Amino acid sequence: MKRLAIIIAALCVYHMALAQNAIFLPDTISGSTIGLTISRDSVQFLPGRITQTYGINGYSYFGPTLILHKGQNVHFTVTNHMGDTTTVHWHGLHLAAINDGGPHTMIMDGMDWSPSFPVMDRAAMYWYHPHLDHKTGLQALRGAAGVIIVRDSTEQTLNLPRTYGVDDFPIVVQSHEFASVNQINPRAMSDSILLVNGTLDPMVSLPAQVVRLRLLNASQERTFNFGLTNDRLFYVIGSDGGLLSAPVSTTRVSVSPGERAEILLDLGTMAGQTLYLRSYGSELPSDVRGGTPMNMGGMNTMYSPLDGIDFNILQIHVAAATASPVTTIPSSLVPVPRYQASAADMTRRITFTAQNMMVMDGPFYFNGQLFDMERIDHRIPLNNTEIWTLRDSTMVAHPFHLHGVQFQVLDRDGNPPSAKEAGWKDVVLVHSLENVRIMMQFTDFPDTVTPYMYHCHILMHEDDGMMGQYVITDAPTGIAGPAADGCKLYPVPASDVAYITSDHSITAVEIRDAIGQAVETPIHLSQQAASIEVASLSDGIYTLEIKSGEQSFFQKLVIKH
């Protein structure tokens, strides 16, 4: 068995070394009004059966790159033609929970979602992808995703490459397992096929000058330890949520699922040469998927031939320089004021657990609980500055993603973060038996109805319930969960009439749609009960505010005809 795994690994490396297809470079979309249409499609990735995929705006796999500018207001119309319910999460962007695109903000098949929001984020690479409960992996890995590049006035003053597709490239790396009929397996444990921007056996031509690569790991669970041929130096200039204070010269940058890293390559003396962007998996620890496999009591836990080996990801051919090249690496970038732990208003602890320490593939829990759409795990006062201690009590490393805000890594087991990890983050890889402290501020967007998520960004773990949610409160309220407030809503979903029963006298009921607009439909009140005529309402998820005198209770109303 071990010999077979080695042979398969060698074949995979040989296959990747062929690198003969120019990477797909999506078109860009910008402006104040942007339309995205998600559709079913298919791609001939491998010989034989065609692979079923999702594409956006006419692409068969993946979607256009969105170019946004800090300070602008943008209005989206997202149209769902997937044949299934979905959501669109703007990963890393700072916006109201109602616009965040979490699992509560569902877009039914054939329907539109129209969020509008100001762009408040620093210049960086973000991305958009589905976030439907239990189906994030299936939909994202089949291609319903894309890159977001935010620009701002501070970044514009720096002498950095930023001409899209010339000296500035998004590099989206995914590892896949294809089933026997060439279909992408969203619970891949034997991934051996690599795609870069949806391209098999990829290559790219870069000019002989300073070039910017924006790396995104969009895999189900594999961590990539990026480096270049012959340990050539490169420079890390940015993390998930913005530029670092100064470039970091290095030969490696590790990027776990959901994470991003921006790097500069100085190719000024390499015209006509070829090099490779590689992953040095042999250097990753055994708790990280992609590292050297564990051996537990004689049982090798390796599932993939890519685990624990070094392999090529992208062939780079160096062409002639452009007419106006960037030729130097800046000595400094942007100030990154560091949070001080003494300024925290509150600390919280989130422990990653499993049924026992021997569990390697889940399910995994936060504080002993699986995700529940109706349970709010944390209520955070507006303007709180908080420290969250993330404790991994499992045998597996988990990339922890927080919606709504960017955070800073304070320390790992008491040690300060490396320079590459000292910037703004929304994903942090927490290793087995490690304590990681992160710090962030919750300065706006109070909403006690629609929550933000936090979860493991290993998609299988997330879909299996390794997720929690929080709301931001601007004042003490009487809002509680369904069991505590005594309100019941049925049926779920509703198609004709929805009914409410309550332990309280119901004085009024108001309905709001997914973007917070009031919805009018006949509502009939009868002391501690109400009925709502929903036949005329579109499929989707709505919020009910059930009033009892001065007190309000909230429920989710799901309509599907």
N, C-alpha and C positions, 0 to 999 in steps of 0.2 A: 504493500500500500504506500509506504514512504517513497519507494522508487518511482511508483506511478505518479505521485504528487510532484516529484522533482522533474519528471519528464514533461508533465503538463505545464509546469511553471516555465520550463525552458522553451516550450512551444509558444507560450503566451509572450515571452520576452522577444522571441524571434519574430512573431507576428507583429508586435508593436514596433519593432525596429524597421519594418518595411516602410512605414510612414510615407504614404504617397498621395494622400488626399489633402488639398488645401482646406484649412479650417473654414467652416461656415462663419461668416461675420454678419450678424443680423443688422438690418437697417436701423436707423435711429428715428425716434419720434420725440418731438418737443412741442412747446406751446402751452397755452392755457386750457385747451380742450383736447382731450386724448380719448380715442375709442379703442377698445381691445375686444376682439371676438375670439373666444376659445372654441375650437371645433375638434371633432374626431378626424383622424387621418391615419396614414400608414407609411412606413419607410422600409425599403429593402436593405436592412443593415447586413444580413448574413445570407448566404445561399439557401434556397429553399423557401420556406413559409415566410410571407411578409409580416413585419412586426406592426401591431396596432399601436398607434401613438395619439397624442394630442398636440395640436399646434395652435398658434395665435396669429391672427391677422394674415391668414393665407399660408403661413409656414407649416410644413408637415411635422416639424419637431422644434420645440422651443418658440420663443417670441421675440419681438423687436426690443431693442435697447431704448429705455426711456431716459432722455436728457432733461433733468429738472434743474432749476436755479433757486438757490436759497432766497426767500422773500417773495417768490411768486405765488399766486393762487392758481391751483390746478383743479379742473373738473374732469372726472373720468366717467365714461359709460362703458361698463363691462357687460358684454353679451355672452350668455352661456348657451352654446350649441354642442355640448359634450355628450348629451344623452344621459346625464347624471347630474345630481346636485353638486355644487362646488362652492368654494369661496376664493377670494384673492387677498392674500396677506402681503402687505408692503414691508418686507422684512428689514428691520433696522430703522425705519422712519419713525419720527416722533410726531404722533398725531392722535386725535381723539379715538377712544376705544371703538366708537360707533363706526369709524372709518378704517380701523386697523385690519379688518378682514379675518378675524378669528372664526372659530367654528360656530359661533352664534349668528354670524352675519351670512346666512346661506343665500346662494343664488340658485333658484330652481332652474331646471332645464327649460330653455326657451325664454327665460326672463332676463331682465337687465338689472344691474346695480349701478348706482350713480353717486359715488362719494365725491365730495369736494373738500379741499383742505389747503391751508397754506404750507409751503415747504419751509420747514424750520431747521433743517439739518445742515451739518457741515459738509464741505466737499468730500466725497468718498464714494465707494462702490456699495450699493445696496442691491436687493433683488426682490422679485415678486414671485409668489408661488401659491398653490392651493393650501388650505388649512382646514379641510373638512374632517371632522372627528372620525377616526378609524380609516380614512381614505387618503390621508395626506401623502403617504408613500406611493400608493398606486398612481395618483394623478400627477404628482411632481416628477416621478421617475419616468413617466411616459411622455414628458415634454411640456407640460402646462406651466412654464416658468420663463422668466427672463431677467435681464440685468437692468438695474437703475444706476445711473451716474448722476450725482448731484454736484453742481459747480457753485462756487461762491467767490466773492470779490477778493478775499484773502488769498485763496489758492491761485487766483488769476495773476497775482503780482509776482508769483514765483516762476523761475525759469525752469519749468517742468514740461515734459512731453504731454500734449493734450489734444493732438489731432487724431481723431478717432479713425482707426483702421490704417493709419500711417505710422505713427510712433506711439500710439496708445491703444492697447488691445484688451478687451475682456477675455479671460481664459477660464471657461467654466468646465471643471473636470468632474466626471462621473464614472464610477465603476459599476458595472451591471452584471447580473446573472441572467442569461437567457435560458428559458425552459426549452425542452426538447422540440417544441414547435415554434421556436424563435420569438417567444413572447417574454417581455421584461417581467422578471419576478420581483415584486415589491418587498418581499421578505428575503432578499438575497443573502445567503450565507456562503455561497460558492462563486462569488463574483470574480470574473476573469476577463471581461471585455471592458475596455476603456473607451470613453467618448470625450472629446474636447469640443465644446460648442456643438455637440451633437454629431461630431465627425469621427468616423472610424479611421484608424491609421493616419493620424493628422500630421500635417506639416504647415509651417507658416514662414513667410519671407519677411525678414525684418531688416531695416536699413542699418548701415555701419555707423552708428551714433548711439546716443543714450536713448533707450526705449523703455516705455512703461508697460508692465504687464499687471493687470488687475485679476488676481487669482481668486476664484470662488470654488469651494468644495461643495458640490451639489449632490454628493453621493448619499446612498441610503445609510451607510455606517462606516465606511473606510476613511481613515485619516491618512493624508499624504504628507510625507516629509520631503518638501520640495528642495531641489538643488540642481546644479548644472553639471554638465560633463566636466570631468577632471577637477571637481571641487572649485570651479571658477567662482570668484567673488561676485556678489550682487549686493543691492542695497534695499533694505526694507524701509519704505517711507510712510506706510499707512496701515491701519488695522480696520476693524469693522466700521467704526463710526467717524473716521477722520484721519488727518495726517498726524504723524508723530512730531515731536519737537525737533528732531534731527534725524537724518538718514542713519540706519544701522548697517554697517558693513558685516556681511556674514556669508556662509556657504550653505546654510540650511534655514528654512522656515517651515514649521509644522502647522498644518491647517486642517482642523477637524470639520465634520459635517456642519454646514451652515456658516462657517467662518470665512472671512476674506482677508487677504493681505495684498497690498500694493507694493511692487518691487520695481527697481530700476536696473537695467542691464546696460553696461557700457560696452558696446560692440564696435567702438570706433576703429580698432585695429584688425577687425576680423572679416573684412569684405572678402567674399568668395568662400568662406569657411562654413562648416556645418557643426552644430552642437545640439545637445538635447536638454530639454527640461525633464528631470528625472524625479522619481520618488525613491528615497533611501529607506525602505521599510526595515532593513536589517538593523537600523539604529533606533527603531521605536521600541518602547518597553512592551512587555507581553500583555499588559492589561488593555492596551490600545488595539482596536481592530486595524490590522495592517502591520502590526509589529510581530516580533518573533513569537510563535505560538507557545502557549503554556503546555506543560506536560504534567498532568494531574494523575498520580498513581499509575503511571504507565500508559494513560489514555491521552493521546495527542489531540488537542482541541482545535487544530487547524481545520478550517472549512474551505479556504480558498487557496489556490496555488500562488496567489500574489502575496500571501502573508509572509512577512519576515524576509523578503527578498528586495533587491534593488532592480528597478526597471525603468525604461524610457516611457515618457508620457507624450511628449511633443517634439518633433524634429524641427529645428530652427535653421533655416538657410539665411546667411547674412548677405544681403545685396548691397548695392551702392548707397551712399548717403543721400538724403534729400537735399533740396536747394537751401533750406534754412534749418540745419540740424541743431538740436541741443547736444552739446559736446561735453558738458561738465556736470558733476554731481553737486548739488547745493550743500553748503556746510550746515545750514539750519533750515527749518521749515516753519512751523507755527507753534506758539506757546501752548502748552498743555498744562494748565494749573492743576496741581494734584490735590485731591481731597485729603483732609486731615481727619483721622478717626475720631478725634476729640469733638468734632463738630456734629456727630451723629445724634439725631433725636431718638432713635430706636434701633435695636438690633433684633434680627430674626434668625432662626436656624432652620435649614431645610436639609434633611437627611435622606440620602438615596439608599433604599433597601430592596431586598428581594426575600423570597420565602426562606432561603438559606444562603450561606456564603458560596455554595457550590454552583448556584444558578449562573449560567453564562449567557442565556438568550432571552431571559425575562419570563414572566412580566416583572418589571421593576416599579418601585413606588416612591413617592415623596411623602416623608413622614408617615409611612405605613398605609397610605391611601392611594387607590387608583382614581383617575379623573372622574368627576361627576359634573355634568353640565349645569346642574342646579345648585351646586355647593360653591359658595365663595370662600376661598381658603384664607384670604387676608384682606382686611379693610384698612387702607392706608390713608391717614389724614393728609389733606392737601398741604403742600409745602414741607412735607417731612423729608429730612435727609436720613437715609437708613444704611445700615451695614447688614448684609445677609451673609451668614456663614454657611457654606455649602460643604456638607460632609458626605463623602462617598463611602458607604459601608458595604459595597459590593465588590466583586472580583473584577469588575469591568469599568473602564473609564467612560465617562458620560459628558458630551458637550452640552452645557446648560445654556439655554437661550431665554432671555427676558424680553418680552414685548414692551413697547411704550416708551422706554428710556434707554439711553446709553449709560453704561456703568464704567467704573475703573476697578481693576484688580488691585486690592490693597496688599495682599500677601498670600503666599502658598506655604502652609505649615509654618507661618511666622516669618518666612523669607520674602523680601520684596520681589516684585515681578521683574523679569528681564526687560531690557530696553525695548525689545520687540513687542512686549505685552503691556507697556506702560501708557498706552494711549486709550482711546475710547473704544469700548467693546460692547457687543450685545450677545456674544457667545464666548464661553470659557470652558476649556476642557478640564474636567475635574478627575484626577486619577484615583485609582483604587486606594482606599484608606487615607485619602488626603483631605485636609481642610483648606478650602479656598475662601477668602473673605473678599466680597465685592461691595462697592459703595456707590450710591446713586441718589438723585434728588427727584422728587415728584412735585413739580412746580405748577402744573396746570392740568386741564381736562378732567375735572371731577365728574364722575358719572357712577351712580350707584346701581345702575341697571345693566349696562353692557360691560363685561369684564375684559381685562387684558390677560393674556396667557403667560405662563412660564413652563418650560418643558425641556426634556432631553431632545436634541436634534438628530439623534439616531432615529430615523423615521419609523422603524419597526417598534422601537421602545415607546415613542410618542403615540403611535396608533394603538398600542396595547394598553395605554393608560398612564404613562409616565408624564403627567401634565397636571398643573394646577392653575388657579386663576385668582386675580385680585381686582379690587375696585378702589378708586380714589374718592374719598369722601371730603366734602368741604364743610360739613357740620354734622353733629350727631343726628341720627335719624332713627325712625322706628322701623326701618326696613329689616326684615329677617327672611330666612329661607322658608320654603313652603311648609315644612313640618312645624316650624316655630310660629309662623303667623296665622296658621289655621285656615288659610285659603286653599281651595282645591279648584283646579281647572281641568275640564275634560270635554270631549275626548282629545287625544293627542295622536296624530294631527286631527284637526277639525276640517270639515268640508262644507257643512251646511249651517249648523248652529253650534256654538261653544257655550258651555255652562260653567258658572262659578258658584261655589258654595263657600260660606265663610262663617267663622265663629263670631264675626263682628257685623254690625249693621253696615250695609253698603249704601253710601250716599251718592257715589258717582263712579263711573268707569271711563277712562280715556285710553285711546289706542294710538300708538305711534308706529310708523314703519321703520325699516332698517336704518334710515338716515335721520330719524328723529322727527319726521313731519307728522302732524296730527292726521288721523284717518277718520272719516265719517261713515258710520253704518248704524242701523237701528240697534239700540241696546235697551233691554227691558229689566228694570230693577224691582225686586220684591224682598224688602227687609234684608235678610241674610243670604240672598241668592240673586243671580243675574243671568240673563241669556243674551247672547250676542249673535246677530245674524251675519254670517261670514260668507255666504254664497257669492256675494258680489266682489269680495276682496280677492286680490291676486295671490297666487301661491307665494309663500315666503314665511319669514319669521317676524313677528310683531311683539311690541312690548305693551302690556296692560298695566296701567296705574289704577289700582283699586283703592278708592278713598273711603275712609270711615271717619267722618268728622274731620279733625285736624291731622289724622294719621293717614299715611299712604303705604300700600303694599304693592309689590311688583311681581308679575308673572310673565313668562314667555308664552306667546300664542303662536303655534305652528299651524299654517293652513296649507293643505294640499288637496286639490280636487281630483 
